[in-house]
Structure formats: structure tokens, C-alpha cells
Amino acid sequence: MKILVTNDDGIFAEGLWMLVEALRDMAQVAVVAPDREQSAIGTAVTLRQPLRVRKIKPPVPEVEAYSVEGTPADSVILALGKLIKDKIDMIVSGINQGPNLGDDVFISGTVSAALQGYLHGLPALAISATNADSLNLKEAAKFAVLMVKGISSNPLAADALLNVNLPGLPLAKVKGVKITTLASKSHTDTVEEGHDGKHAYYWLVRQKVNRGALKTTDIGAIEQGHISITPLHSNLKSKSSSSTIEDLCAKLLDDLRELANTKRRGI
């Protein structure tokens, strides 16, 4: 199996290389990611200027890695169309340093990169960790491995991609894995005005909506201490009818319990 790993936090983001290191033990991994932080860039694709690419020496050995002067979507399109010669079997985007919940998915570069995999007919995951600290990112990487193994043994329907968010908890303390829908609103957008002495300027500010969310939504699941898995489609708010997602979640829950038992036994 060969996995393409990408992100929107940039080629040298800690979460990306924790993910690569975890996946490398079970698959061949290639990395193509933006050369800089590209959060909230959404589905932008560069059409009116050239895209420059640089092959880099990766922090994790024996991994083919490229830095792209472009967006997360650009990175996946270039990887699949030109840069990676071997067949790619799956796209994993992340680990995003912070959640991608509710209407955030419409501007998320992490989700956009996974979306490009979906549009090319590949299983695609977008993985985000609520906390950006190293411990939470490492736990998210472990869960990504469980997901890839689960998908490999029980392939997803071709018409879906999965947006995965982990709460800020160790895996052993996660309450469960839930299939969720997108919450209707995660933030409000406000505009602040300033002046630099010569010109007026405006600053867009996103503020979190502090209200209880339905337990069936992604935000509700995270608030309850569950891992949220939201199947997405071209119509991002449609519901998946595939039983394979439910089977995957059941297996992941079993895997998490086994992982917790292994830790308790000190293995």
C-alpha cells in the first residue's frame, strides 16, 4: 500500500511528520505539502501562475517528500498528476493542529486536500486534533493508523471521504467513536477596522460560537469526549447510507479498547 500524506499547516508541521512516522511502519509513504502554512485557504486551486516544487530532505528517513509553492489542493493534484510515479492507494491529510468542525470544513485546507483524493476516486481522510500539543498529535497519529488498517480491511464506499476530529484526550480516555453530521454553525465572522497612519485596513476575525451542539453532530461528539467521524460528499451536508462506515467505527472502538487494555497490562 502507498499513502499520500499532505496538510495545510505546511511541509515542516509537527503533526504531518508524526503522522508520517506512524504510517511508515505499515505502508510506503509519500509526502507532498504546501511550503508554508495555508490554513483556511479552502478549496483554492492555482490556475493563473506557475507552481514551483522542491524535493526536500525529510525529517523521517526513506520518505519521498516535496514542498509545493501552492495550496493543499494544488499539492494533491500535483502529487497524483506528476510527482508521485507509483500508484497511490489512499490520501491522508493532517494532522491538523486544531479541529475542523461544522462549517469550518468549507474553508479548511486540510479537508480540501482530502477532497482532492475523493475527486480522484481514492479513499481519503482528513485528520484533526483538538489540541495542538505534541501528546495529542501523537495520539491522533495512532488513531490514524487504526483507521487506515480498518479501511484497508473493509474498503470505504467510493462516494465518501471522512473528516475525523479527535478530542483533547488520550486515546485510553476517549469515550467512543461516533459517526456524525456537520454542526450547522461553529463560528461567527466579524470585521475589525484599523489604521496604519496612511491607510485604513480591515481584519477578519472568527469567533467560536459558545452554545451546546446536538450530540449527533461533530461538535457535539467532541464536547462529549468522543472521536467524531463525519462522512462527506460533493454535497458536504448529505448523510452517508453506507454500512461500511458503521462497521469501521465498530472496529475502531474495539481497537481503542484493546489499546487501552494493552497499556494497562504494561505491554
Backbone torsions as a table, in degrees:
resi	resn	phi	psi	omega
1	MET	NA	139.6	175.7
2	LYS	-122.6	128.1	-176.1
3	ILE	-115.0	132.8	171.4
4	LEU	-94.1	124.0	177.9
5	VAL	-109.4	135.1	178.8
6	THR	-146.2	-177.4	178.5
7	ASN	-167.4	-173.7	171.7
8	ASP	-121.2	1.2	179.5
9	ASP	-89.7	-4.5	177.5
10	GLY	105.3	157.3	-170.5
11	ILE	-61.6	-26.9	-177.2
12	PHE	-105.6	17.4	179.0
13	ALA	-66.4	141.8	-177.5
14	GLU	-60.9	-42.6	-177.4
15	GLY	-62.4	-36.9	179.4
16	LEU	-62.1	-46.1	-174.5
17	TRP	-78.9	-25.2	169.7
18	MET	-64.6	-40.1	177.3
19	LEU	-64.4	-45.2	179.7
20	VAL	-60.8	-45.7	-177.9
21	GLU	-62.2	-38.5	179.5
22	ALA	-69.3	-41.4	-176.4
23	LEU	-76.3	-25.9	-175.0
24	ARG	-63.3	-24.6	-179.8
25	ASP	-73.4	-14.8	-177.1
26	MET	-122.4	-7.4	-175.9
27	ALA	-157.7	165.2	170.3
28	GLN	-80.5	133.5	-173.6
29	VAL	-122.8	135.2	171.0
30	ALA	-121.7	146.1	-178.0
31	VAL	-123.0	126.2	170.7
32	VAL	-135.5	116.1	-172.5
33	ALA	-146.2	160.3	178.7
34	PRO	-60.1	150.9	-178.5
35	ASP	-78.1	-5.9	-179.9
36	ARG	-151.3	172.0	-179.9
37	GLU	-64.5	131.1	-175.0
38	GLN	-133.3	34.8	179.9
39	SER	-61.7	146.6	176.7
40	ALA	63.1	22.4	177.9
41	ILE	-83.2	-13.8	177.3
42	GLY	65.5	-143.0	-174.5
43	THR	-93.6	19.5	-175.6
44	ALA	-56.2	134.8	175.8
45	VAL	-124.6	134.1	-177.2
46	THR	-83.2	116.6	-175.8
47	LEU	-117.6	-20.3	-170.4
48	ARG	-115.8	19.2	174.8
49	GLN	-156.5	155.8	-178.1
50	PRO	-69.4	154.9	177.2
51	LEU	-109.5	120.9	179.4
52	ARG	-97.0	138.7	-175.1
53	VAL	-126.9	141.3	178.6
54	ARG	-131.5	127.8	174.1
55	LYS	-77.2	132.0	-175.2
56	ILE	-115.8	161.5	171.5
57	LYS	-85.6	113.3	-172.2
58	PRO	-77.2	151.3	174.1
59	PRO	-64.6	-26.0	177.2
60	VAL	-103.3	121.9	-174.8
61	PRO	-65.8	157.5	175.2
62	GLU	61.3	35.0	176.4
63	VAL	-124.5	126.7	176.1
64	GLU	-75.2	123.9	-172.0
65	ALA	-140.0	136.2	-179.8
66	TYR	-131.8	140.2	174.8
67	SER	-102.9	129.5	-174.7
68	VAL	-114.7	130.4	175.0
69	GLU	-82.4	69.9	-175.8
70	GLY	-170.8	-162.9	-174.2
71	THR	-90.6	170.1	173.8
72	PRO	-58.0	-41.3	177.6
73	ALA	-62.8	-43.2	175.9
74	ASP	-54.7	-44.3	-175.3
75	SER	-60.0	-44.6	-178.9
76	VAL	-70.7	-40.9	178.9
77	ILE	-61.4	-44.2	178.2
78	LEU	-65.2	-42.3	-179.1
79	ALA	-59.5	-48.6	-176.3
80	LEU	-76.1	-29.1	-175.5
81	GLY	-92.0	-21.6	-173.2
82	LYS	-148.1	-45.4	-165.3
83	LEU	-76.9	-43.1	-176.4
84	ILE	-97.1	115.2	-173.2
85	LYS	-77.4	-37.3	-178.8
86	ASP	-76.6	161.2	178.8
87	LYS	-66.3	130.4	174.5
88	ILE	-91.5	134.3	-178.4
89	ASP	-100.5	-22.0	-175.4
90	MET	-160.3	148.9	174.2
91	ILE	-110.0	131.0	172.1
92	VAL	-125.8	119.9	-177.8
93	SER	-109.4	127.2	-179.6
94	GLY	141.5	-159.9	-4.6
95	ILE	-80.9	122.0	-178.9
96	ASN	-68.5	137.5	-178.8
97	GLN	-87.8	79.0	-175.2
98	GLY	131.0	159.4	-173.9
99	PRO	-76.5	159.0	169.2
100	ASN	-126.9	91.0	-171.4
101	LEU	-124.7	154.7	175.5
102	GLY	57.2	-138.5	-176.9
103	ASP	-72.7	-2.4	172.9
104	ASP	-59.5	-27.4	-176.8
105	VAL	-61.7	-23.5	-177.7
106	PHE	-73.7	-19.9	177.7
107	ILE	-116.1	-1.5	-174.4
108	SER	-71.7	125.3	173.2
109	GLY	-69.6	-32.2	177.7
110	THR	-60.9	-49.5	179.3
111	VAL	-67.3	-37.6	179.3
112	SER	-59.8	-41.0	178.9
113	ALA	-63.7	-43.1	176.3
114	ALA	-63.9	-37.0	179.3
115	LEU	-58.9	-37.6	178.3
116	GLN	-63.8	-36.1	174.4
117	GLY	-62.6	-44.7	177.1
118	TYR	-58.0	-44.2	-178.9
119	LEU	-65.9	-21.5	175.6
120	HIS	-94.4	9.3	175.6
121	GLY	79.6	22.9	-177.8
122	LEU	-109.2	149.6	168.9
123	PRO	-59.1	136.1	-173.6
124	ALA	-141.5	134.5	179.5
125	LEU	-123.7	138.0	167.8
126	ALA	-114.2	119.3	-174.4
127	ILE	-112.4	126.7	179.4
128	SER	-132.8	142.5	178.6
129	ALA	-111.8	131.2	-178.0
130	THR	-59.7	-43.3	176.2
131	ASN	-99.4	142.4	-176.9
132	ALA	-94.7	8.0	-179.0
133	ASP	-75.3	160.3	-174.1
134	SER	-59.4	-37.4	-178.8
135	LEU	-63.9	-46.0	-179.0
136	ASN	-67.5	-38.0	177.4
137	LEU	-63.8	-39.5	178.6
138	LYS	-65.0	-40.4	177.3
139	GLU	-64.3	-39.5	178.0
140	ALA	-64.4	-36.6	177.6
141	ALA	-64.5	-40.4	177.0
142	LYS	-61.2	-42.1	-178.7
143	PHE	-68.8	-35.3	177.1
144	ALA	-59.5	-39.3	177.2
145	VAL	-61.6	-44.8	178.3
146	LEU	-60.2	-39.6	-179.7
147	MET	-66.5	-44.9	-179.4
148	VAL	-62.5	-41.7	177.2
149	LYS	-62.2	-42.2	-179.8
150	GLY	-64.5	-41.7	179.3
151	ILE	-67.5	-37.9	-179.5
152	SER	-62.9	-36.0	-178.1
153	SER	-88.6	-14.8	-179.1
154	ASN	-148.0	78.5	-169.9
155	PRO	-53.8	143.6	179.2
156	LEU	-73.3	157.3	171.4
157	ALA	-60.6	143.2	-174.4
158	ALA	-68.3	-15.5	-174.9
159	ASP	-95.4	18.3	-176.5
160	ALA	-137.7	150.7	166.7
161	LEU	-127.4	160.2	-173.1
162	LEU	-117.3	128.0	173.1
163	ASN	-101.2	114.5	-171.7
164	VAL	-113.0	127.3	177.1
165	ASN	-126.2	134.1	179.1
166	LEU	-109.1	138.0	175.5
167	PRO	-70.4	167.2	-179.7
168	GLY	-79.8	59.2	-176.9
169	LEU	-134.8	152.1	167.7
170	PRO	-61.4	149.0	-178.7
171	LEU	-56.3	-34.4	-179.1
172	ALA	-65.0	-20.5	-178.5
173	LYS	-104.6	-0.8	176.9
174	VAL	-66.6	134.4	-175.2
175	LYS	-75.8	-24.2	-179.6
176	GLY	168.9	-175.2	178.1
177	VAL	-121.2	124.8	-176.6
178	LYS	-120.8	138.1	167.4
179	ILE	-80.7	125.6	-171.8
180	THR	-128.2	169.5	170.0
181	THR	-110.0	167.4	178.3
182	LEU	-73.3	133.2	171.2
183	ALA	-66.1	150.3	-173.3
184	SER	-71.3	-30.5	-178.7
185	LYS	-153.7	126.2	179.8
186	SER	-109.5	-24.7	-177.7
187	HIS	-143.4	161.3	165.6
188	THR	-115.4	148.0	-179.8
189	ASP	-104.6	129.5	177.2
190	THR	-125.3	162.1	-178.4
191	VAL	-120.7	125.0	174.4
192	GLU	-107.4	144.0	-176.7
193	GLU	-113.0	143.0	177.4
194	GLY	-144.6	-178.1	179.7
195	HIS	-147.1	132.0	-177.6
196	ASP	-95.5	11.5	-177.8
197	GLY	100.4	-23.3	178.8
198	LYS	-121.5	-39.3	-173.6
199	HIS	-136.4	149.1	171.1
200	ALA	-76.8	149.1	175.0
201	TYR	-140.6	165.1	-178.3
202	TYR	-127.9	144.6	-177.3
203	TRP	-125.9	120.7	178.1
204	LEU	-84.4	130.6	-176.0
205	VAL	-125.4	128.7	175.4
206	ARG	-99.5	128.1	-179.8
207	GLN	-118.4	132.6	-178.8
208	LYS	-67.1	138.4	175.7
209	VAL	-83.1	116.9	-178.1
210	ASN	-94.9	83.5	175.6
211	ARG	-150.3	154.1	-178.9
212	GLY	-64.5	138.9	179.2
213	ALA	-108.1	153.0	175.9
214	LEU	-58.2	140.8	-177.9
215	LYS	-63.1	-21.9	-178.8
216	THR	-80.8	-8.1	-180.0
217	THR	-92.7	167.5	179.7
218	ASP	-63.2	-42.2	178.9
219	ILE	-65.2	-41.7	178.6
220	GLY	-60.5	-41.7	179.5
221	ALA	-63.0	-44.7	179.8
222	ILE	-63.6	-41.8	179.5
223	GLU	-62.6	-27.8	-180.0
224	GLN	-91.1	3.5	177.6
225	GLY	83.9	20.7	177.9
226	HIS	-102.7	158.5	168.0
227	ILE	-82.0	132.8	-179.6
228	SER	-102.3	127.2	172.4
229	ILE	-120.2	112.5	-178.0
230	THR	-110.6	112.7	174.4
231	PRO	-70.0	131.3	179.6
232	LEU	-117.6	155.6	179.8
233	HIS	-137.6	-175.6	173.9
234	SER	-55.7	-41.5	168.0
235	ASN	-88.1	98.8	-166.1
236	LEU	-64.4	-17.2	-179.1
237	LYS	-102.3	7.0	177.5
238	SER	-74.7	158.6	-178.4
239	LYS	-97.8	141.6	177.9
240	SER	-79.7	138.4	176.6
241	SER	-105.1	6.2	-174.3
242	SER	-81.6	125.9	177.9
243	SER	-73.0	-15.4	179.9
244	THR	-63.7	-32.0	178.5
245	ILE	-66.7	-41.8	178.3
246	GLU	-64.2	-41.5	177.6
247	ASP	-62.0	-41.1	179.3
248	LEU	-62.0	-45.5	-179.4
249	CYS	-62.4	-40.6	178.9
250	ALA	-62.2	-41.9	178.9
251	LYS	-66.7	-40.6	179.5
252	LEU	-62.7	-39.2	178.4
253	LEU	-63.8	-41.1	175.9
254	ASP	-62.1	-41.6	179.9
255	ASP	-63.5	-40.5	178.9
256	LEU	-64.3	-40.9	177.9
257	ARG	-64.5	-40.0	178.6
258	GLU	-65.9	-39.4	177.7
259	LEU	-62.3	-41.9	178.9
260	ALA	-65.4	-41.2	179.7
261	ASN	-65.4	-38.4	179.1
262	THR	-63.1	-42.0	178.7
263	LYS	-64.0	-41.4	-179.2
264	ARG	-65.2	-34.8	178.9
265	ARG	-78.7	-8.4	178.0
266	GLY	74.1	26.8	-179.9
267	ILE	-82.4	NA	NA
